[in-house]
Amino acid sequence: VERPIKVVFLGAGSFFFSRLFTDVLNIPGADKGELGLVDVDNERLELAHQVAEKIIADMGKQWTVSSSTQRRDVLAGADYVINCIEVFGMESVGFDYDIPLKYGVDQCIGDTIGPGGLFKALRTVPVWIQVLEDIEELCPEAYVLNYTNPMSIMCLAASRTSYAKVF
């Protein structure tokens, strides 16, 4: 029996949002559902909301869209949570590469392993743990798909601190 699903995107202003949401709508049986968008940047959130509504209309689906800068406003009852957050924004990412380079460590990007990955983990994992606490409270049965680097550290932190079903 097909049923509407609720999907929440954390970091909906992410470059990945439109492609991931299009993939979700291409899942057989995903003709109806609810989409919750969360981003701390109001401008990017509004753009993501408009993009979501356009994708829904273009694909002829029956989805509703809600959005908020506060994740707790949209998490309740989610079946799936897709995590695409960038803590402290893109301006902080340059430091992950530039500081190690200053000391002779040349990384390709520096968002997964090495000193840059550690920098990113130190600013991202505390927020991630708070997100997981909210998920345990508001949508404990949700499947959580982590799309945020450093991927292995994020999943390790989840496995050590949360009962959420993180992949």
N, CA, C and O of each residue as an XYZ file, in Angstrom:
668
protein
N       0.846     -1.179      0.000
C       0.000      0.000      0.000
C       0.892      1.242      0.000
O       1.746      1.412      0.870
N       0.679      2.089     -0.975
C       1.441      3.326     -1.056
C       0.870      4.342     -0.080
O      -0.345      4.417      0.106
N       1.731      5.112      0.535
C       1.306      6.158      1.451
C       2.197      7.369      1.233
O       3.346      7.237      0.811
N       1.667      8.537      1.520
C       2.514      9.730      1.418
C       3.664      9.647      2.416
O       3.497      9.132      3.522
N       4.806     10.145      2.032
C       5.954     10.176      2.937
C       6.294     11.616      3.268
O       5.939     12.547      2.545
N       6.994     11.770      4.383
C       7.479     13.097      4.752
C       8.996     13.060      4.747
O       9.616     12.245      5.429
N       9.584     13.958      3.965
C      11.028     14.071      3.841
C      11.433     15.461      4.320
O      10.833     16.462      3.929
N      12.453     15.510      5.168
C      12.973     16.786      5.641
C      14.408     16.935      5.165
O      15.231     16.040      5.360
N      14.703     18.063      4.542
C      16.058     18.389      4.107
C      16.638     19.413      5.069
O      16.110     20.517      5.203
N      17.712     19.050      5.731
C      18.451     19.978      6.579
C      19.593     20.544      5.746
O      20.395     19.788      5.198
N      19.671     21.851      5.648
C      20.640     22.477      4.753
C      20.066     22.538      3.347
O      20.762     22.267      2.369
N      18.776     22.900      3.254
C      18.082     22.893      1.965
C      18.676     23.884      0.972
O      18.450     23.758     -0.232
N      19.427     24.859      1.453
C      20.082     25.800      0.550
C      21.314     25.221     -0.114
O      21.995     25.906     -0.877
N      21.600     23.968      0.171
C      22.760     23.284     -0.381
C      22.664     23.132     -1.897
O      21.574     23.048     -2.462
N      23.812     23.101     -2.531
C      23.928     22.841     -3.969
C      23.269     21.508     -4.340
O      22.793     21.348     -5.464
N      23.236     20.564     -3.417
C      22.746     19.214     -3.700
C      21.232     19.092     -3.654
O      20.683     18.097     -4.128
N      20.542     20.085     -3.091
C      19.113     19.936     -2.833
C      18.288     19.556     -4.061
O      17.578     18.552     -4.023
N      18.360     20.314     -5.128
C      17.457     20.073     -6.261
C      17.655     18.687     -6.867
O      16.683     18.033     -7.243
N      18.892     18.239     -6.964
C      19.150     16.900     -7.522
C      18.621     15.808     -6.596
O      18.002     14.846     -7.050
N      18.868     15.963     -5.296
C      18.400     14.953     -4.352
C      16.876     14.904     -4.297
O      16.293     13.820     -4.259
N      16.231     16.061     -4.292
C      14.776     16.078     -4.244
C      14.177     15.491     -5.522
O      13.179     14.772     -5.460
N      14.763     15.782     -6.659
C      14.305     15.179     -7.914
C      14.430     13.659     -7.841
O      13.540     12.941     -8.296
N      15.527     13.168     -7.272
C      15.695     11.717     -7.088
C      14.590     11.149     -6.211
O      14.040     10.088     -6.508
N      14.262     11.857     -5.123
C      13.192     11.396     -4.233
C      11.878     11.283     -5.008
O      11.174     10.279     -4.892
N      11.550     12.295     -5.789
C      10.289     12.277     -6.530
C      10.261     11.219     -7.626
O       9.185     10.854     -8.100
N      11.409     10.729     -8.030
C      11.467      9.664     -9.034
C      11.331      8.274     -8.428
O      11.309      7.288     -9.165
N      11.240      8.171     -7.122
C      11.031      6.870     -6.474
C       9.619      6.397     -6.803
O       8.663      7.149     -6.616
N       9.469      5.166     -7.291
C       8.121      4.661     -7.579
C       7.232      4.758     -6.331
O       7.619      4.342     -5.239
N       6.039      5.315     -6.524
C       5.092      5.453     -5.425
C       5.205      6.753     -4.663
O       4.409      7.001     -3.757
N       6.172      7.596     -5.002
C       6.355      8.865     -4.288
C       5.591     10.000     -4.975
O       6.117     11.095     -5.173
N       4.347      9.711     -5.328
C       3.547     10.717     -6.020
C       2.986     11.771     -5.078
O       2.725     12.905     -5.481
N       2.803     11.382     -3.803
C       2.267     12.309     -2.799
C       3.205     12.329     -1.614
O       3.809     11.318     -1.256
N       3.314     13.497     -1.014
C       4.141     13.569      0.176
C       4.235     14.969      0.715
O       3.588     15.905      0.246
N       5.066     15.067      1.717
C       5.299     16.347      2.379
C       6.799     16.570      2.443
O       7.560     15.668      2.793
N       7.212     17.772      2.103
C       8.614     18.141      2.128
C       8.805     19.256      3.139
O       8.127     20.282      3.085
N       9.733     19.047      4.061
C      10.106     20.092      5.005
C      11.511     20.565      4.683
O      12.440     19.763      4.589
N      11.661     21.858      4.516
C      12.961     22.440      4.186
C      13.475     23.236      5.371
O      12.728     23.987      5.998
N      14.759     23.067      5.674
C      15.383     23.799      6.765
C      16.709     24.363      6.277
O      17.523     23.649      5.692
N      16.915     25.648      6.522
C      18.210     26.268      6.281
C      18.290     27.504      7.168
O      17.285     28.181      7.382
N      19.461     27.796      7.678
C      19.620     28.970      8.541
C      19.696     30.266      7.734
O      19.555     31.351      8.299
N      19.912     30.169      6.443
C      19.993     31.323      5.556
C      18.614     31.526      4.910
O      18.206     30.744      4.052
N      17.907     32.575      5.326
C      16.550     32.829      4.826
C      16.474     32.944      3.311
O      15.540     32.430      2.695
N      17.445     33.610      2.710
C      17.425     33.806      1.262
C      17.566     32.474      0.530
O      16.827     32.196     -0.415
N      18.505     31.663      0.967
C      18.701     30.348      0.330
C      17.498     29.438      0.587
O      17.116     28.644     -0.273
N      16.906     29.561      1.777
C      15.730     28.766      2.118
C      14.560     29.110      1.205
O      13.883     28.215      0.699
N      14.321     30.384      0.994
C      13.232     30.819      0.113
C      13.465     30.333     -1.315
O      12.527     29.899     -1.983
N      14.699     30.404     -1.781
C      15.016     29.906     -3.122
C      14.772     28.400     -3.209
O      14.190     27.922     -4.182
N      15.209     27.658     -2.205
C      14.981     26.204     -2.186
C      13.488     25.900     -2.196
O      13.051     24.974     -2.878
N      12.706     26.665     -1.451
C      11.251     26.476     -1.417
C      10.659     26.671     -2.817
O       9.843     25.866     -3.265
N      11.066     27.726     -3.497
C      10.576     27.993     -4.858
C      11.003     26.878     -5.813
O      10.211     26.425     -6.639
N      12.253     26.442     -5.697
C      12.757     25.362     -6.557
C      11.955     24.083     -6.311
O      11.580     23.394     -7.260
N      11.692     23.766     -5.050
C      10.922     22.558     -4.716
C       9.538     22.610     -5.354
O       9.089     21.633     -5.953
N       8.867     23.743     -5.226
C       7.527     23.859     -5.808
C       7.567     23.737     -7.328
O       6.657     23.162     -7.927
N       8.610     24.271     -7.954
C       8.746     24.147     -9.419
C       8.986     22.695     -9.822
O       8.386     22.208    -10.780
N       9.862     22.001     -9.093
C      10.134     20.586     -9.393
C       8.857     19.772     -9.248
O       8.553     18.939    -10.102
N       8.108     20.003     -8.177
C       6.855     19.281     -7.940
C       5.883     19.520     -9.087
O       5.290     18.576     -9.609
N       5.717     20.774     -9.478
C       4.792     21.109    -10.570
C       5.248     20.487    -11.884
O       4.442     19.905    -12.611
N       6.541     20.609    -12.191
C       7.065     20.070    -13.448
C       6.915     18.554    -13.532
O       6.718     18.006    -14.616
N       7.007     17.877    -12.383
C       6.912     16.418    -12.371
C       5.479     15.937    -12.166
O       5.218     14.734    -12.205
N       4.555     16.859    -11.948
C       3.149     16.488    -11.789
C       2.870     15.704    -10.516
O       2.003     14.830    -10.506
N       3.587     16.001     -9.454
C       3.416     15.290     -8.189
C       2.494     16.087     -7.266
O       2.195     17.255     -7.517
N       2.054     15.429     -6.194
C       1.168     16.065     -5.223
C       1.882     16.139     -3.875
O       1.586     15.369     -2.961
N       2.799     17.048     -3.765
C       3.559     17.245     -2.537
C       3.274     18.635     -1.996
O       3.021     19.576     -2.749
N       3.321     18.744     -0.680
C       3.248     20.049     -0.041
C       4.641     20.397      0.470
O       5.442     19.513      0.773
N       4.919     21.690      0.560
C       6.236     22.153      0.988
C       6.071     23.119      2.155
O       5.271     24.053      2.097
N       6.833     22.882      3.204
C       6.923     23.842      4.299
C       8.401     24.132      4.511
O       9.255     23.308      4.187
N       8.695     25.290      5.050
C      10.096     25.629      5.274
C      10.239     26.472      6.526
O       9.328     27.203      6.915
N      11.404     26.354      7.147
C      11.682     27.101      8.363
C      13.190     27.182      8.581
O      13.949     26.321      8.135
N      13.598     28.224      9.268
C      14.993     28.315      9.685
C      15.229     27.504     10.957
O      16.371     27.351     11.391
N      14.156     26.981     11.557
C      14.240     26.188     12.790
C      13.848     24.745     12.499
O      12.693     24.476     12.170
N      14.783     23.823     12.613
C      14.509     22.430     12.243
C      13.368     21.823     13.048
O      12.616     21.002     12.522
N      13.226     22.208     14.309
C      12.167     21.638     15.140
C      10.773     21.966     14.601
O       9.808     21.271     14.920
N      10.660     23.006     13.795
C       9.371     23.382     13.208
C       8.889     22.366     12.175
O       7.685     22.264     11.939
N       9.793     21.618     11.558
C       9.393     20.729     10.459
C       9.744     19.261     10.673
O       9.302     18.421      9.889
N      10.516     18.918     11.693
C      10.958     17.534     11.875
C       9.861     16.555     12.305
O       9.927     15.373     11.966
N       8.879     17.016     13.029
C       7.877     16.105     13.593
C       7.250     15.223     12.516
O       6.753     15.708     11.499
N       7.285     13.931     12.763
C       6.645     12.980     11.862
C       7.405     12.650     10.595
O       6.867     11.968      9.722
N       8.631     13.108     10.467
C       9.394     12.815      9.245
C       9.670     11.317      9.124
O       9.962     10.640     10.110
N       9.571     10.822      7.903
C       9.952      9.444      7.597
C      11.427      9.372      7.225
O      12.103      8.382      7.502
N      11.917     10.437      6.591
C      13.300     10.520      6.146
C      13.837     11.919      6.430
O      13.141     12.916      6.235
N      15.071     11.979      6.889
C      15.757     13.243      7.091
C      17.050     13.175      6.293
O      17.847     12.253      6.464
N      17.250     14.145      5.430
C      18.467     14.207      4.628
C      19.298     15.373      5.146
O      18.865     16.524      5.113
N      20.488     15.061      5.621
C      21.358     16.047      6.257
C      22.404     16.562      5.272
O      23.263     15.810      4.812
N      22.320     17.853      4.956
C      23.261     18.507      4.032
C      23.770     19.813      4.639
O      23.889     20.811      3.928
N      24.070     19.827      5.924
C      24.406     21.085      6.590
C      25.866     21.484      6.374
O      26.740     20.639      6.181
N      26.098     22.784      6.412
C      27.453     23.351      6.394
C      27.511     24.324      7.563
O      27.049     25.461      7.459
N      28.077     23.875      8.668
C      28.096     24.679      9.884
C      29.064     25.851      9.720
O      30.206     25.667      9.299
N      28.610     27.029     10.048
C      29.314     28.308      9.917
C      29.497     28.740      8.475
O      30.271     29.659      8.208
N      28.815     28.112      7.547
C      28.773     28.587      6.172
C      30.033     28.323      5.362
O      31.042     27.836      5.873
N      29.939     28.657      4.101
C      31.022     28.386      3.154
C      32.277     29.197      3.452
O      33.379     28.778      3.096
N      32.129     30.350      4.098
C      33.315     31.160      4.365
C      34.298     30.446      5.294
O      35.492     30.744      5.268
N      33.819     29.518      6.106
C      34.714     28.788      7.016
C      35.482     27.673      6.310
O      36.524     27.238      6.802
N      34.992     27.211      5.183
C      35.606     26.078      4.487
C      37.028     26.403      4.026
O      37.896     25.530      4.040
N      37.270     27.628      3.625
C      38.609     28.013      3.170
C      39.673     27.797      4.226
O      40.805     27.434      3.906
N      39.317     28.018      5.489
C      40.277     27.808      6.570
C      40.709     26.349      6.674
O      41.848     26.059      7.037
N      39.788     25.424      6.350
C      40.100     23.991      6.427
C      41.244     23.624      5.489
O      42.000     22.687      5.749
N      41.359     24.363      4.412
C      42.424     24.125      3.439
C      43.628     25.033      3.700
O      44.772     24.576      3.681
N      43.370     26.295      3.938
C      44.451     27.287      4.021
C      45.345     27.129      5.248
O      46.563     27.270      5.136
N      44.781     26.845      6.393
C      45.597     26.718      7.610
C      46.555     25.526      7.516
O      47.745     25.700      7.779
N      46.093     24.325      7.155
C      47.058     23.226      7.005
C      48.114     23.517      5.932
O      49.276     23.147      6.099
N      47.722     24.176      4.834
C      48.675     24.501      3.775
C      49.779     25.414      4.297
O      50.940     25.266      3.918
N      49.422     26.352      5.161
C      50.399     27.252      5.759
C      51.492     26.472      6.491
O      52.625     26.941      6.596
N      51.157     25.291      6.994
C      52.104     24.455      7.735
C      52.599     23.259      6.921
O      53.113     22.290      7.480
N      52.442     23.333      5.600
C      53.016     22.329      4.715
C      52.140     21.129      4.409
O      52.612     20.178      3.785
N      50.883     21.138      4.824
C      49.973     20.020      4.538
C      49.052     20.447      3.398
O      48.118     21.225      3.591
N      49.335     19.918      2.200
C      48.562     20.250      1.011
C      47.496     19.175      0.818
O      47.814     18.033      0.485
N      46.227     19.543      1.027
C      45.106     18.617      0.905
C      44.346     18.920     -0.378
O      44.340     20.059     -0.845
N      43.722     17.930     -0.933
C      42.904     18.157     -2.128
C      41.782     19.142     -1.812
O      41.696     20.202     -2.432
N      40.928     18.804     -0.857
C      39.841     19.689     -0.444
C      39.890     19.898      1.059
O      39.745     21.023      1.536
N      40.088     18.839      1.795
C      40.230     18.956      3.234
C      38.931     18.914      4.002
O      38.849     19.477      5.094
N      37.898     18.256      3.458
C      36.643     18.213      4.202
C      36.301     16.825      4.735
O      35.225     16.619      5.297
N      37.228     15.860      4.558
C      36.910     14.503      4.959
C      37.936     13.896      5.898
O      37.574     13.318      6.924
N      39.209     14.021      5.560
C      40.263     13.444      6.398
C      41.352     14.484      6.610
O      41.279     15.582      6.059
N      42.345     14.151      7.392
C      43.463     15.047      7.628
C      43.058     16.230      8.483
O      41.970     16.244      9.058
N      43.927     17.218      8.567
C      43.643     18.370      9.423
C      42.360     19.110      9.027
O      41.590     19.518      9.897
N      42.131     19.283      7.748
C      40.918     19.978      7.300
C      39.657     19.230      7.688
O      38.671     19.844      8.094
N      39.681     17.909      7.565
C      38.538     17.099      7.980
C      38.303     17.200      9.479
O      37.160     17.225      9.937
N      39.392     17.257     10.240
C      39.274     17.412     11.690
C      38.680     18.783     12.022
O      37.806     18.884     12.883
N      39.147     19.838     11.345
C      38.577     21.171     11.575
C      37.070     21.152     11.323
O      36.279     21.645     12.127
N      36.701     20.570     10.189
C      35.274     20.524      9.832
C      34.492     19.707     10.847
O      33.382     20.083     11.222
N      35.057     18.597     11.294
C      34.387     17.760     12.295
C      34.179     18.513     13.597
O      33.122     18.406     14.219
N      35.185     19.277     14.013
C      35.096     19.998     15.284
C      33.985     21.044     15.281
O      33.408     21.328     16.330
N      33.678     21.620     14.124
C      32.587     22.598     14.093
C      31.250     21.962     13.735
O      30.203     22.538     14.030
N      31.258     20.778     13.102
C      30.020     20.180     12.617
C      29.422     19.162     13.588
O      28.206     19.137     13.777
N      30.249     18.330     14.199
C      29.734     17.248     15.049
C      28.886     17.762     16.214
O      27.844     17.165     16.483
N      29.267     18.831     16.923
C      28.387     19.286     18.016
C      26.970     19.653     17.537
O      25.989     19.352     18.216
N      26.870     20.289     16.389
C      25.560     20.626     15.831
C      24.837     19.349     15.415
O      23.636     19.215     15.646
N      25.546     18.429     14.815
C      24.997     17.148     14.372
C      24.386     16.386     15.550
O      23.297     15.824     15.426
N      25.066     16.365     16.667
C      24.546     15.666     17.849
C      23.242     16.325     18.319
O      22.318     15.627     18.736
N      23.159     17.645     18.257
C      21.911     18.338     18.607
C      20.795     17.988     17.621
O      19.645     17.804     18.019
N      21.137     17.897     16.347
C      20.163     17.494     15.329
C      19.635     16.100     15.651
O      18.428     15.864     15.608
N      20.529     15.189     15.969
C      20.112     13.815     16.277
C      19.226     13.751     17.515
O      18.293     12.950     17.565
N      19.504     14.578     18.505
C      18.641     14.635     19.697
C      17.227     15.073     19.306
O      16.246     14.515     19.798
N      17.125     16.062     18.429
C      15.805     16.507     17.962
C      15.107     15.404     17.169
O      13.897     15.223     17.300
N      15.844     14.679     16.363
C      15.268     13.581     15.581
C      14.752     12.493     16.516
O      13.651     11.981     16.315
N      15.533     12.131     17.536
C      15.081     11.120     18.495
C      13.772     11.528     19.159
O      12.919     10.683     19.429
N      13.615     12.810     19.418
C      12.406     13.310     20.078
C      11.228     13.448     19.124
O      10.115     13.041     19.457
N      11.456     14.018     17.939
C      10.363     14.429     17.063
C      10.012     13.443     15.952
O       8.883     13.438     15.462
N      10.965     12.615     15.554
C      10.694     11.640     14.482
C      11.596     10.417     14.682
O      12.441     10.115     13.839
N      11.408      9.726     15.794
C      12.333      8.649     16.167
C      12.388      7.478     15.188
O      13.352      6.712     15.207
N      11.395      7.325     14.348
C      11.391      6.226     13.380
C      12.006      6.617     12.030
O      12.117      5.786     11.129
N      12.399      7.869     11.901
C      12.924      8.354     10.622
C      14.261      7.701     10.276
O      15.070      7.392     11.151
N      14.463      7.505      8.995
C      15.772      7.119      8.476
C      16.516      8.407      8.169
O      15.982      9.293      7.502
N      17.740      8.514      8.651
C      18.525      9.730      8.510
C      19.648      9.460      7.513
O      20.507      8.609      7.742
N      19.629     10.183      6.426
C      20.632     10.015      5.376
C      21.610     11.174      5.483
O      21.273     12.315      5.169
N      22.818     10.875      5.926
C      23.809     11.929      6.105
C      24.565     12.175      4.809
O      25.141     11.258      4.226
N      24.553     13.415      4.373
C      25.235     13.824      3.150
C      26.297     14.861      3.469
O      26.819     15.524      2.572
N      26.618     15.000      4.760
C      27.554     16.016      5.217
C      28.903     15.396      5.539
O      28.971     14.380      6.230
N      29.973     15.997      5.044
C      31.321     15.580      5.389
C      31.735     16.218      6.705
O      31.183     17.257      7.067
N      32.668     15.650      7.425
C      33.392     14.408      7.139
C      32.516     13.186      7.423
O      32.183     12.893      8.571
N      32.157     12.493      6.365
C      31.169     11.423      6.394
C      31.441     10.380      7.472
O      30.551     10.063      8.261
N      32.643      9.850      7.514
C      32.924      8.769      8.470
C      32.858      9.275      9.908
O      32.354      8.572     10.784
N      33.358     10.476     10.161
C      33.316     11.025     11.517
C      31.874     11.326     11.921
O      31.491     11.093     13.068
N      31.085     11.834     11.004
C      29.675     12.124     11.301
C      28.924     10.844     11.661
O      28.154     10.820     12.622
N      29.149      9.786     10.892
C      28.460      8.521     11.170
C      28.983      7.891     12.455
O      28.208      7.300     13.207
N      30.273      8.005     12.718
C      30.836      7.490     13.973
C      30.240      8.248     15.162
O      29.851      7.631     16.154
N      30.168      9.561     15.071
C      29.579     10.357     16.150
C      28.126      9.952     16.382
O      27.685      9.843     17.526
N      27.388      9.730     15.305
C      25.987      9.315     15.430
C      25.896      7.964     16.130
O      25.064      7.782     17.018
N      26.745      7.015     15.737
C      26.657      5.680     16.319
C      27.018      5.657     17.791
O      26.581      4.771     18.526
N      27.809      6.621     18.227
C      28.249      6.672     19.630
C      27.361      7.531     20.508
O      27.478      7.480     21.732
N      26.474      8.319     19.913
C      25.692      9.241     20.732
C      24.184      9.120     20.545
O      23.429      9.714     21.316
N      23.723      8.374     19.551
C      22.306      8.429     19.192
C      21.765      7.059     18.808
O      22.489      6.169     18.361
N      20.465      6.937     19.003
C      19.747      5.750     18.538
C      19.119      5.964     17.172
O      18.477      5.060     16.637
N      19.295      7.145     16.603
C      18.728      7.438     15.288
C      19.307      6.486     14.247
O      20.450      6.042     14.350
N      18.490      6.189     13.246
C      18.895      5.270     12.175
C      19.620      6.065     11.091
O      19.014      6.533     10.128
N      20.930      6.205     11.273
C      21.747      7.049     10.404
C      22.478      6.206      9.368
O      23.073      5.175      9.680
N      22.414      6.675      8.136
C      23.120      6.030      7.044
C      23.952      7.049      6.323
O      24.637      6.715      5.356
